[in-house]
Amino acid sequence: MRRLPTLTLFLGLALALGTAAQAQQPRPVTPRGPLEAAELNHIRVFKRASPSVVHITTLAYQRDFFSLNVSEVPRGTGSGFIWDEAGHIVTNFHVIQGANAAKVTLADQSSYEAELVGAFEDRDLAVLRIKAPRDKLAPIPLGASRDLQVGQQVYAIGNPFGLDQTLTTGIVSALNREIESMNRRTIRGAVQTDAAINPGNSGGPLLDSAGRLIGVNTSIYSPSGASAGIGFAIPVDEVNRVVPRLIKDGRFIRPALGVTAGSAQLAQALRLPKGVALVGVSEGGPADRAGLKPFRRDRSGRILAGDVITAVDGQAVADLDDMLTLLENRQVGEKVTLTVWNGGKSRQIAATLGSSD
């Protein structure tokens, strides 16, 4: 009878050890059903598009203070995507601005030295080229931005904070936004999205639910510098207009009229209509040949009336930026019809576009 407490203690200890041993075993996995349709599409889009997305590292030359040896050091990172099987890579101009060299890392982590093919600062676009085997080059599928609708599902793939091959999702939050390029030119038609875009995403693709390129992620609106749910992308229709010309010519040659525009203060002081008030006309240029005259002063200092371009081919222009945007859609040598205001009267003038060079 006296041994019963000892036996009870032993049995209790054995049970406790058995329970502890059971607790140390891996728990069984709870089976799940099929993935949701939305999840499956996220996976499909990423698998299809991610091989086209690249990581760009820009380099700068650094001279050692003591040995005077020059070396290349990382300067910054960004994103880009494969445009074609010739090795052309599209990214933002501001990603490579000021760099001495750049390195492109593909999705399989192979890296290649890149050369600059061309850049167009006004639209914050640049084209690089790498010499990689064709079987490593997967051009991104191209979509359209003209028929986008607010509420559409979108995906961003890029390298935020250097974390490559990062997928974020969201919707088209708004269309036809205006953002500023690096040289303060207005980029019209930008796509606004709430897909998380952070430093390092610049130059990467914005995709629709079919995995097609619909924009190039270029900037965010954020007081902190991190994603605040308001990001912007250059529309793909603009990209598809600019990039082929950068590949062909190495630069974007804008058709020009050969004029110099007056300031907003001048237009306000003279109570001029909205448009491009001319204060200079290049001798022998398209505008000069068409008979356009600038505002100028006579010998006594009085301002002589000049011309104000108010429309190009029937499309109203409110300022110089408006006119330059319209001219970018034309070709050198193409004829345009200008609506010109002077002294309260308007007239139509035909002009043949020259080159901005």
Secondary structure as the mmCIF struct_conf table of DSSP 4:
data_model
#
loop_
_struct_conf.conf_type_id
_struct_conf.id
_struct_conf.beg_label_comp_id
_struct_conf.beg_label_asym_id
_struct_conf.beg_label_seq_id
_struct_conf.end_label_comp_id
_struct_conf.end_label_asym_id
_struct_conf.end_label_seq_id
TURN_TY1_P TURN_TY1_P1 ARG A 2 ARG A 3
HELX_RH_AL_P HELX_RH_AL_P1 LEU A 4 ALA A 23
TURN_TY1_P TURN_TY1_P2 GLN A 24 GLN A 24
BEND BEND1 GLN A 25 GLN A 25
HELX_LH_PP_P HELX_LH_PP_P1 PRO A 26 PRO A 31
HELX_LH_PP_P HELX_LH_PP_P2 PRO A 34 GLU A 36
HELX_RH_AL_P HELX_RH_AL_P2 ALA A 37 ALA A 49
HELX_RH_3T_P HELX_RH_3T_P1 SER A 50 SER A 52
STRN STRN1 VAL A 53 ARG A 63
TURN_TY1_P TURN_TY1_P3 PHE A 65 SER A 67
STRN STRN2 VAL A 70 ILE A 82
BEND BEND2 ASP A 84 ASP A 84
TURN_TY1_P TURN_TY1_P4 GLU A 85 ALA A 86
STRN STRN3 HIS A 88 THR A 91
HELX_RH_AL_P HELX_RH_AL_P3 PHE A 93 ILE A 96
TURN_TY1_P TURN_TY1_P5 GLN A 97 GLY A 98
BEND BEND3 ASN A 100 ASN A 100
STRN STRN4 ALA A 101 THR A 105
TURN_TY1_P TURN_TY1_P6 ALA A 107 ASP A 108
BEND BEND4 GLN A 109 GLN A 109
STRN STRN5 SER A 111 PHE A 120
HELX_RH_3T_P HELX_RH_3T_P2 GLU A 121 ARG A 123
TURN_TY1_P TURN_TY1_P7 ASP A 124 ASP A 124
STRN STRN6 LEU A 125 ILE A 130
HELX_RH_3T_P HELX_RH_3T_P3 ARG A 134 LYS A 136
HELX_LH_PP_P HELX_LH_PP_P3 PRO A 139 PRO A 141
STRN STRN7 LEU A 142 LEU A 142
BEND BEND5 SER A 145 SER A 145
TURN_TY1_P TURN_TY1_P8 ARG A 146 ASP A 147
TURN_TY1_P TURN_TY1_P9 VAL A 150 GLY A 151
STRN STRN8 GLN A 153 GLY A 158
HELX_RH_3T_P HELX_RH_3T_P4 PRO A 160 GLY A 162
BEND BEND6 GLN A 165 GLN A 165
STRN STRN9 THR A 166 GLU A 180
TURN_TY1_P TURN_TY1_P10 MET A 182 ASN A 183
BEND BEND7 ARG A 184 ARG A 184
STRN STRN10 THR A 186 THR A 193
BEND BEND8 ALA A 195 ALA A 195
TURN_TY1_P TURN_TY1_P11 PRO A 199 GLY A 200
TURN_TY1_P TURN_TY1_P12 SER A 202 GLY A 203
STRN STRN11 PRO A 205 ASP A 208
TURN_TY1_P TURN_TY1_P13 SER A 209 ALA A 210
BEND BEND9 GLY A 211 GLY A 211
STRN STRN12 LEU A 213 ILE A 220
BEND BEND10 PRO A 223 ALA A 226
BEND BEND11 GLY A 229 GLY A 229
STRN STRN13 GLY A 231 PRO A 235
HELX_RH_AL_P HELX_RH_AL_P4 VAL A 236 ASP A 249
BEND BEND12 GLY A 250 GLY A 250
STRN STRN14 ARG A 251 ARG A 251
STRN STRN15 PRO A 255 ALA A 256
STRN STRN16 VAL A 259 ALA A 261
HELX_LH_PP_P HELX_LH_PP_P4 GLY A 262 SER A 263
HELX_RH_AL_P HELX_RH_AL_P5 ALA A 264 ALA A 269
TURN_TY1_P TURN_TY1_P14 LEU A 270 ARG A 271
HELX_LH_PP_P HELX_LH_PP_P5 LEU A 272 PRO A 273
BEND BEND13 LYS A 274 GLY A 275
STRN STRN17 VAL A 276 VAL A 281
TURN_TY1_P TURN_TY1_P15 GLU A 283 GLY A 284
BEND BEND14 GLY A 285 GLY A 285
HELX_RH_AL_P HELX_RH_AL_P6 PRO A 286 ARG A 289
TURN_TY1_P TURN_TY1_P16 ALA A 290 GLY A 291
STRN STRN18 ARG A 296 ARG A 297
TURN_TY1_P TURN_TY1_P17 ARG A 299 SER A 300
BEND BEND15 GLY A 301 GLY A 301
HELX_LH_PP_P HELX_LH_PP_P6 ARG A 302 ARG A 302
STRN STRN19 ILE A 303 LEU A 304
HELX_LH_PP_P HELX_LH_PP_P7 ALA A 305 ALA A 305
STRN STRN20 VAL A 308 VAL A 312
TURN_TY1_P TURN_TY1_P18 ASP A 313 GLY A 314
STRN STRN21 GLN A 315 ALA A 316
BEND BEND16 ALA A 318 ASP A 319
HELX_RH_AL_P HELX_RH_AL_P7 LEU A 320 GLU A 328
TURN_TY1_P TURN_TY1_P19 ASN A 329 ASN A 329
BEND BEND17 ARG A 330 ARG A 330
TURN_TY1_P TURN_TY1_P20 VAL A 332 GLY A 333
STRN STRN22 LYS A 335 ASN A 342
TURN_TY1_P TURN_TY1_P21 GLY A 343 GLY A 344
STRN STRN23 LYS A 345 THR A 352
STRN STRN24 GLY A 354 SER A 355
#
